Structure formats: C-alpha cells, structure tokens
Amino acid sequence: MHRYEQDQLGRAALSIILNIAESNSRSTAKGRKYLLEIARGSAYECYALISLLENFESTDSRYHESVELLKNLSKMLYGMIRNSK
C-alpha cells in the first residue's frame, strides 16, 4: 500500500472513532444521528481502501479479519443510527 492510501486509511479509521465519541456529547437525536452517519461513511471508506489493497497486493488473513470487523461495525452503527433518540 502506498503512503497516500495508508494515510487515508488512518484518517478514515480515526474519523470512525472520533465521530462515535463526539456523537455521545450531542444532546439531540439529530446531532447524534448525523455524526454516526459520518462514522458509518468512514467505515465504508476503510472498506474501499482495504478492498483496493486486496486487489492490488498480496494479502493474508488480516484482510479478511479487517473486512469482517468493518462489516460488524457498520451493522452496529446502523443499529445506533436507527435507535438514535
């Protein structure tokens, strides 16, 4: 993976964490939902970058573990978005 893709993956992963954390500080459901949607979008961005890696470089089991973690995270975020009150 080239430096640009590594940097972008790091930023997207950090965005997931920070947006989830910030969503907990919001007093309105609309504010929480907005930040959780951004976090979910960042999870999809990570998935896209990891998929590129898998297509262009040889990968090991870490690719499959990462994809499964991102799928589960996306499902959890979707549930949090739906239940945002």
QUIMO-V403783 format. One line per field, one symbol per residue. ss: DSSP state (~ for helix, > for strand, _ for the rest). Layout:
ss->???
This chain:
ss->__~~~~~~~~~~~~~~~~~~~~~_____~~~~~~~~~~~~~~~~~~~~~~~~~~~~____~~~~~~~~~~~~~~~~~~~~~~___
